[in-house]
């Protein structure tokens, strides 16, 4: 992107010595700042075009890296496991702290994410509602099987039981081999599948009722649904938004024409201009 601010690469370390790189595009005098959480198995660098597009609208963007992906010092395998608890109470707070160090103190803060990243953005705010002023979601929604249309709904319960079993047998989910996510920690897949089957959010080892905490949130939400996205259909987003406590939610549906590309779960990342423009069109 011509004239984009320089890419910053900041080393971040969690309390358990997990290390990763936080990528940032910070325009001069940003009007707001976004910490962006990737989809399952997607490295942070894949969102650089999205960060560039938002920076052109005066939004500073910080790209978080999931444990086990991209620049992360860890890889999921037998003997190296984690779940939502580590992501929510160790990694995301460390990226937020580094983001705060780099920004003017009065900058409005947004937490957002793609797919699983959007779900965990909601859960992170449920645990620490004062750490952001708004939520942005793209192609995100709860994986609860009952929210999906037929025929997908018919086979999802089987998949949601098979994938945790496969992860336990291998010591991690071999996602790159089977075409779903990356090579994911068995604990992450177990926490994800629990929500997918029950419709409730929980994190193993975290003594908080995430569903109850979500019900206390009243942050404004801007959410994008993609017309061809079978992984996060409108029903799954509505179910997720329904868990939040009376938020002011604005939802936009992007078809191929509006997006300028195939409006599916991933193609928007390569042509993010329309999505970025809509998200940044109004103050968060």
PyMOL commands that set and color helices and strands:
alter all, ss='L'
color gray80, all
select helices_A, chain A and resi 44-55+84-102+116-127+129-131+145-147+152-170+175-178+186-198+210-214+234-242+256-259+267-269+273-279
alter helices_A, ss='H'
color red, helices_A
select strands_A, chain A and resi 7-13+19-25+32-37+59-63+108-114+134-138+172-174+183-185+220-226+249-254
alter strands_A, ss='S'
color yellow, strands_A
deselect
rebuild
show_as cartoon
